[in-house]
């Protein structure tokens, strides 16, 4: 039994049909929903992280490629945990590009918000810290909800370094995005940015509050004082 098969076997041994049904509802897998058709073993995130940690020193690119293409959500998420861990280790040795390329190659398998939010800033964002970031605009322009969310969440790495330029540019672009998951992600990043440097974020919100989707705005202002929230929510 090879490493991907061993990991899959361990995940399946932990399967819970009851949890799997709950996860199908939580991740919106019904017809027409963002996670349509996704299937689950019913394994918790801590259990998946423990398996990823156990196999951290045994995996290679082929292992991750096999797991990330699985039809099972937990196998893809475990692949993401393995990819993030491997990227961190290899990037310190100057070998990060291989793993960023793998991440981008298989980005359509990073196809729910938890997979994106567990990886975009830790892999793509970290990699782009001192590099050209035009890939973010390309991802934001793709007709893919998940590519769009990867672009937004990748900026969390820059935000934590007090670099707000990219989130302000992308947030303006996402004002007309049709999907609630992008509104939530953009509002979340604006909230994180506001906690680093309130002034430019408040200026952005004041400028665009009439155009901004309400979900995006509400997420962005969540940590602000009540008076500021009321002002920004007022017409």
C-alpha positions in Angstrom: 0.0 0.0 0.0 1.5 3.4 -1.1 1.4 6.6 1.0 -1.8 8.0 -0.6 -3.5 4.7 -0.1 -2.4 4.6 3.5 -3.7 8.1 4.2 -7.0 7.4 2.5 -7.3 4.2 4.5 -6.8 6.1 7.8 -9.3 8.7 6.8 -11.9 6.0 5.9 -11.3 4.2 9.2 -12.4 7.4 11.0 -15.5 7.9 8.9 -18.7 8.9 10.5 -21.9 8.6 8.3 -23.7 11.0 10.6 -21.0 13.6 10.5 -20.8 13.2 6.7 -24.4 14.0 6.3 -24.0 17.1 8.5 -21.0 18.2 6.5 -22.9 17.9 3.3 -25.4 20.4 4.6 -22.8 22.7 6.1 -20.7 22.9 2.9 -23.8 23.5 0.7 -23.6 20.4 -1.6 -27.2 20.6 -2.9 -28.1 21.2 -6.5 -27.1 24.7 -7.5 -25.2 25.4 -4.3 -21.5 26.3 -4.2 -20.4 22.8 -3.1 -22.7 20.9 -5.3 -21.9 17.2 -5.5 -19.1 17.2 -2.9 -18.9 14.0 -0.8 -17.5 13.3 2.7 -16.2 10.6 4.9 -17.2 12.5 8.0 -13.8 13.1 9.5 -13.0 16.1 11.7 -10.4 18.7 10.8 -8.3 17.9 13.9 -8.2 14.2 12.8 -7.2 15.3 9.3 -4.4 17.5 10.7 -3.1 14.7 12.8 -2.9 12.4 9.8 -1.1 15.1 7.8 1.4 15.6 10.6 2.0 11.8 10.8 2.9 11.6 7.1 4.6 15.0 6.8 8.0 13.5 6.2 6.9 10.8 3.8 5.0 12.7 1.1 6.1 13.9 -2.3 4.5 15.8 -5.0 2.8 12.7 -6.5 1.2 12.0 -3.1 -0.3 15.4 -2.9 -1.4 15.3 -6.6 -3.2 12.1 -6.0 -5.0 13.1 -2.9 -6.0 16.6 -4.1 -7.8 15.1 -7.0 -10.0 12.9 -4.8 -13.7 13.2 -4.9 -13.7 13.1 -1.1 -13.5 16.5 0.6 -11.4 15.3 3.5 -8.8 13.7 1.2 -8.4 17.0 -0.7 -8.2 19.0 2.6 -5.6 16.6 4.0 -3.7 17.1 0.7 -3.9 20.9 1.4 -2.5 20.4 4.9 0.4 18.3 3.5 1.0 20.9 0.8 1.2 23.8 3.2 3.5 21.9 5.5 5.8 20.9 2.7 5.8 24.3 1.1 6.9 25.9 4.4 9.7 23.5 4.8 10.9 23.6 1.2 10.5 27.4 0.9 13.1 27.9 3.7 15.5 25.9 1.5 14.7 28.0 -1.6 12.5 25.3 -3.2 9.1 26.9 -2.7 8.2 27.5 -6.4 7.6 23.8 -7.1 4.9 23.7 -4.5 3.3 27.0 -5.5 3.2 25.7 -9.1 1.5 22.6 -7.9 -1.0 24.6 -5.9 -1.9 26.7 -8.9 -2.0 23.8 -11.2 -4.6 22.1 -9.1 -6.5 25.2 -7.9 -9.8 23.9 -9.2 -9.6 21.1 -6.7 -9.2 23.7 -3.9 -12.9 24.0 -4.3 -14.5 25.0 -1.1 -14.0 27.9 1.3 -12.2 25.8 3.9 -9.6 24.5 1.4 -9.0 28.0 0.2 -8.8 29.6 3.6 -6.4 26.9 4.9 -3.9 27.5 2.1 -4.1 30.7 0.0 -2.2 33.0 2.3 0.1 30.3 3.6 1.3 29.2 0.2 0.5 31.8 -2.6 0.5 34.8 -0.3 3.8 33.9 1.4 5.4 33.2 -2.0 4.4 36.5 -3.5 5.6 38.6 -0.6 8.7 39.8 -2.4 7.6 39.0 -6.0 5.4 40.4 -8.8 1.8 39.9 -7.8 0.0 40.1 -11.1 -1.2 36.5 -10.7 -3.7 37.8 -8.2 -5.4 39.9 -10.8 -5.5 36.9 -13.2 -7.0 34.7 -10.5 -9.5 37.4 -9.7 -10.5 37.6 -13.3 -11.1 33.9 -13.8 -14.6 32.5 -14.0 -14.1 30.4 -11.0 -15.4 31.2 -7.5 -12.5 29.4 -5.9 -9.8 31.1 -8.0 -11.4 34.4 -7.0 -11.4 33.5 -3.3 -7.8 32.3 -3.5 -6.8 35.8 -4.8 -8.6 37.5 -2.0 -7.5 35.3 0.9 -3.9 35.3 -0.4 -3.7 39.0 0.6 -4.0 38.0 4.3 -0.2 37.4 4.3 0.5 40.9 3.0 -2.1 42.5 5.4 -0.2 40.9 8.3 2.9 42.7 7.1 1.0 46.0 7.0 0.8 45.9 3.2 -2.7 46.8 2.2 -2.3 47.8 -1.4 -3.5 44.5 -2.9 -6.6 44.0 -0.8 -7.7 47.6 -1.6 -7.3 47.0 -5.3 -9.0 43.6 -5.2 -11.8 44.7 -2.9 -12.7 47.4 -5.4 -12.8 44.8 -8.2 -15.0 42.5 -6.1 -17.7 45.1 -5.4 -19.7 43.8 -8.3 -18.9 40.1 -7.8 -22.2 38.1 -7.8 -21.3 35.5 -5.1 -21.8 35.9 -1.3 -18.7 33.8 -0.6 -16.5 36.5 -2.2 -18.4 39.2 -0.4 -17.6 37.5 2.9 -14.0 36.9 2.1 -13.4 40.4 0.9 -15.1 41.9 4.0 -13.0 39.6 6.2 -9.8 40.8 4.6 -10.9 44.5 4.9 -11.6 43.8 8.6 -8.2 42.4 9.1 -6.7 45.3 7.2 -8.6 47.8 9.3 -7.1 46.3 12.4 -3.7 47.0 11.0 -4.3 50.5 9.6 -7.8 51.9 10.1 -7.5 55.1 8.1 -7.2 53.8 4.5 -9.8 51.1 5.1 -12.3 53.6 6.5 -11.7 55.9 3.6 -12.3 53.0 1.2 -15.5 52.0 3.0 -16.8 55.6 3.0 -16.1 55.9 -0.7 -17.8 52.7 -1.8 -20.4 52.0 1.0 -23.3 52.7 -1.4 -22.0 50.3 -4.0 -20.6 47.6 -1.7 -22.7 44.5 -1.1 -24.1 44.6 2.4 -22.5 41.3 3.5 -19.1 42.6 2.5 -19.7 45.8 4.4 -21.0 44.1 7.5 -18.0 41.8 7.6 -15.6 44.7 7.1 -17.0 46.8 10.0 -17.5 44.1 12.5 -14.7 45.2 14.8 -15.4 48.9 14.6 -16.9 51.0 17.3 -20.7 51.1 17.2 -20.9 54.8 16.1 -18.6 54.1 13.1 -20.6 51.0 12.2 -23.9 52.9 12.2 -22.4 55.7 10.1 -21.1 53.3 7.5 -24.4 51.4 7.4 -26.5 54.5 7.0 -27.7 55.5 3.5 
